[in-house]
Amino acid sequence: YEDGYKNRPSSSQQEADNLEGYFREVLQKQVKLLLKGEKEEFKEELRKVFKFQTPEIHDKDKLAWFRDEEFARQTLAGMNPLSIQLVRDTDFPIFSKLDEETYGPGDSLITKELIEEQINGVMTAEEAVEKKKLFMLDYHDVLLPFVHAVRELDDTTLYASRTLFFLTEDGTLRPIAIELTRPKSPNTPQWRQVFTPGSSVAASWLWQLAKTHVLAHDTGYHQLVSHWLRTH
């Protein structure tokens, strides 16, 4: 934690006797600005407080967040390295444990054929499982029961997700497939689709959007489960 993001000192912070005094001074000023209706000045004062250093990877490569390598790296070196799991023979073929009558078919669209296509046929899917080459970030069963409730909120949506990674020869993970699922409802059947790294512009942007959904799931699970329930 000592190596985390450090707040950049400002002149007013350096002049304050201590951090508590600094924040008290700033917060008092912000409240006064809000009461006066000075929204722009309030935003400017707020920027003086939250001057966090950007991650080092951003300084080296401002588009790192866009790349599959960084997306995969964050599952191990990011804020939530606790959710990714090895795919074992008992987990394959991938299948949901939720009630099919309530949520729809439990089989995954991330099939043996799709896996072998994405790893360029270097081995069979069964061999990849046996050699401990497949890993999964699985938020399917944990999120699916909440999808409809979330989607009833204005301007809000949610899918359940599964993300499959392949361990390459150089020892790094590569995301090969993301499955997004919406459970069935009284009026609509179950919807699900698998996204893979695309060769076309449209497919590439759909892949980026699928990764964004996964990151939102990972962040929420980290805050509520990995951090709050398992730490505090």
VMD Tcl script that draws the C-alpha trace (Angstrom):
set ca {
  {0.00 0.00 0.00}
  {2.92 2.38 0.57}
  {3.65 2.13 -3.16}
  {0.12 3.24 -4.11}
  {-0.93 6.52 -5.66}
  {0.41 9.44 -3.63}
  {-1.38 12.76 -3.47}
  {0.70 15.47 -5.11}
  {1.43 18.25 -2.60}
  {0.12 21.72 -3.39}
  {1.24 25.02 -1.94}
  {-1.74 25.19 0.41}
  {-1.04 21.67 1.62}
  {2.57 22.53 2.37}
  {1.46 25.57 4.32}
  {-1.01 23.59 6.42}
  {0.22 22.38 9.78}
  {-0.95 18.86 9.00}
  {-3.07 16.92 6.54}
  {-6.18 17.18 8.69}
  {-5.89 20.95 8.81}
  {-5.36 21.09 5.08}
  {-8.49 19.14 4.25}
  {-10.53 21.08 6.81}
  {-9.46 24.33 5.16}
  {-10.19 23.09 1.65}
  {-13.54 21.53 2.52}
  {-14.72 24.69 4.26}
  {-13.86 26.70 1.16}
  {-15.67 24.21 -1.07}
  {-18.83 24.34 1.05}
  {-18.83 28.15 0.88}
  {-18.46 28.03 -2.90}
  {-21.34 25.57 -3.20}
  {-23.59 27.72 -1.00}
  {-22.78 30.71 -3.20}
  {-23.54 28.70 -6.32}
  {-20.01 29.14 -7.67}
  {-19.89 25.78 -9.43}
  {-16.89 26.44 -11.65}
  {-14.75 27.72 -8.78}
  {-15.86 24.69 -6.76}
  {-14.67 22.34 -9.51}
  {-11.34 24.14 -9.64}
  {-10.87 23.79 -5.88}
  {-11.81 20.12 -6.13}
  {-9.07 19.59 -8.69}
  {-6.55 20.92 -6.16}
  {-7.51 18.14 -3.75}
  {-7.55 15.15 -6.09}
  {-4.18 15.50 -7.77}
  {-3.26 11.85 -7.94}
  {-0.31 10.57 -9.87}
  {-1.20 8.60 -12.96}
  {-0.05 4.95 -13.08}
  {3.49 4.51 -14.38}
  {2.22 2.41 -17.28}
  {0.25 5.46 -18.48}
  {3.41 7.57 -18.53}
  {5.12 4.97 -20.71}
  {2.17 4.19 -22.98}
  {-0.97 6.32 -22.88}
  {-2.89 3.70 -24.87}
  {-1.87 0.77 -22.67}
  {-5.41 0.48 -21.27}
  {-6.56 -0.20 -24.83}
  {-4.34 -3.25 -25.34}
  {-5.22 -6.87 -24.61}
  {-1.87 -7.44 -22.89}
  {-2.61 -4.78 -20.28}
  {-6.19 -5.96 -19.86}
  {-4.86 -9.44 -19.05}
  {-2.05 -8.13 -16.85}
  {-4.52 -6.24 -14.70}
  {-6.26 -9.49 -13.73}
  {-3.08 -10.41 -11.85}
  {-1.40 -7.07 -11.12}
  {-4.45 -4.80 -10.91}
  {-6.72 -3.92 -8.03}
  {-8.48 -7.30 -7.97}
  {-6.11 -10.24 -8.52}
  {-8.37 -12.55 -6.49}
  {-11.03 -13.53 -9.02}
  {-9.18 -15.13 -11.91}
  {-9.22 -18.93 -11.71}
  {-7.57 -21.85 -13.47}
  {-9.95 -23.78 -15.71}
  {-9.87 -27.39 -14.51}
  {-11.19 -30.49 -16.23}
  {-14.21 -30.39 -13.91}
  {-15.00 -26.89 -15.23}
  {-14.90 -27.87 -18.89}
  {-17.05 -27.70 -20.94}
  {-18.03 -24.41 -19.30}
  {-21.50 -24.60 -17.76}
  {-23.66 -22.49 -15.44}
  {-24.88 -23.90 -12.13}
  {-27.95 -21.64 -12.09}
  {-31.48 -22.94 -12.63}
  {-32.21 -23.16 -16.36}
  {-35.94 -22.69 -15.84}
  {-35.25 -19.29 -14.29}
  {-32.26 -18.01 -16.25}
  {-32.20 -19.94 -19.51}
  {-29.76 -22.50 -20.99}
  {-26.67 -23.02 -18.85}
  {-24.22 -24.13 -21.52}
  {-21.62 -21.58 -22.56}
  {-21.07 -20.33 -26.09}
  {-17.32 -20.44 -25.40}
  {-16.99 -23.85 -26.98}
  {-14.12 -26.22 -27.67}
  {-14.16 -25.18 -31.34}
  {-14.04 -21.46 -30.53}
  {-11.13 -21.93 -28.10}
  {-9.10 -23.93 -30.62}
  {-9.75 -21.32 -33.30}
  {-8.58 -18.49 -31.01}
  {-5.36 -20.28 -30.02}
  {-4.65 -21.02 -33.69}
  {-4.90 -24.76 -33.24}
  {-1.60 -25.06 -31.35}
  {-3.34 -27.64 -29.14}
  {-6.80 -28.97 -28.46}
  {-9.02 -27.37 -25.84}
  {-8.68 -30.50 -23.71}
  {-4.88 -30.29 -23.92}
  {-5.01 -26.62 -22.94}
  {-7.00 -27.54 -19.83}
  {-4.69 -30.46 -19.03}
  {-1.57 -28.28 -19.43}
  {-3.11 -25.54 -17.24}
  {-3.18 -23.04 -20.08}
  {-6.73 -21.74 -19.66}
  {-7.85 -19.25 -17.02}
  {-11.21 -17.62 -16.49}
  {-12.63 -14.48 -14.93}
  {-16.15 -15.73 -14.24}
  {-18.86 -13.26 -13.23}
  {-21.64 -15.21 -14.91}
  {-23.47 -16.93 -12.08}
  {-22.77 -14.22 -9.51}
  {-24.22 -11.38 -11.64}
  {-26.97 -13.04 -13.67}
  {-29.56 -12.94 -10.82}
  {-29.17 -9.14 -10.61}
  {-29.26 -8.25 -14.30}
  {-32.99 -7.49 -14.61}
  {-33.07 -5.39 -11.43}
  {-30.15 -3.28 -12.63}
  {-31.59 -2.85 -16.12}
  {-34.78 -1.39 -14.63}
  {-32.77 1.64 -13.50}
  {-32.72 4.63 -15.82}
  {-29.81 4.76 -18.28}
  {-28.27 1.63 -16.76}
  {-27.53 -1.81 -18.13}
  {-25.79 -4.97 -17.00}
  {-24.77 -8.32 -18.41}
  {-23.21 -11.34 -16.77}
  {-19.77 -12.15 -18.13}
  {-17.20 -14.86 -18.61}
  {-13.70 -14.00 -19.83}
  {-11.31 -16.70 -20.98}
  {-7.52 -16.27 -21.08}
  {-4.80 -18.40 -22.66}
  {-1.35 -18.69 -21.09}
  {1.14 -18.10 -23.90}
  {4.61 -19.53 -24.32}
  {6.20 -16.32 -23.01}
  {4.32 -16.68 -19.72}
  {1.76 -13.92 -20.28}
  {-2.01 -14.18 -20.43}
  {-3.94 -13.36 -23.59}
  {-7.72 -12.79 -23.52}
  {-9.33 -14.93 -26.21}
  {-13.08 -14.71 -25.58}
  {-15.67 -12.75 -23.60}
  {-19.23 -14.03 -23.23}
  {-21.94 -11.57 -22.21}
  {-25.34 -12.90 -21.10}
  {-28.73 -11.44 -20.28}
  {-31.11 -13.93 -18.60}
  {-34.53 -14.70 -19.95}
  {-37.53 -12.77 -18.66}
  {-41.29 -13.34 -18.93}
  {-41.26 -11.41 -22.21}
  {-37.85 -12.13 -23.74}
  {-35.65 -15.20 -24.22}
  {-32.13 -15.41 -22.89}
  {-29.63 -13.33 -24.87}
  {-25.92 -14.15 -25.01}
  {-23.02 -13.49 -27.34}
  {-19.31 -14.25 -27.46}
  {-16.87 -11.52 -28.46}
  {-13.32 -12.22 -29.61}
  {-10.38 -10.02 -30.66}
  {-11.58 -8.73 -34.01}
  {-9.89 -8.33 -37.36}
  {-12.35 -5.69 -38.59}
  {-12.89 -2.20 -37.19}
  {-16.43 -3.01 -36.02}
  {-15.34 -6.26 -34.36}
  {-12.43 -4.51 -32.65}
  {-14.70 -1.87 -31.12}
  {-17.19 -4.49 -29.98}
  {-14.26 -6.30 -28.35}
  {-13.23 -3.09 -26.57}
  {-16.79 -2.56 -25.33}
  {-16.97 -6.16 -24.10}
  {-13.72 -5.63 -22.16}
  {-15.21 -2.46 -20.67}
  {-18.18 -4.44 -19.35}
  {-15.80 -6.99 -17.80}
  {-13.76 -4.26 -16.11}
  {-16.96 -2.78 -14.66}
  {-17.90 -6.21 -13.29}
  {-14.41 -6.73 -11.88}
  {-14.42 -3.32 -10.19}
  {-17.82 -3.84 -8.59}
  {-16.98 -7.35 -7.40}
  {-13.67 -6.14 -6.00}
  {-15.27 -3.35 -3.98}
  {-18.21 -5.34 -2.62}
  {-16.80 -8.86 -2.24}
  {-13.00 -9.06 -2.44}
  {-12.47 -5.88 -0.43}
  {-15.48 -5.25 1.79}
  {-16.75 -8.76 2.61}
  {-13.43 -10.61 2.56}
  {-11.27 -7.91 4.16}
  {-13.40 -5.95 6.62}
}
mol new
graphics top color blue
foreach p $ca { graphics top sphere $p radius 0.5 }
foreach p [lrange $ca 0 end-1] q [lrange $ca 1 end] { graphics top cylinder $p $q radius 0.2 }
display resetview
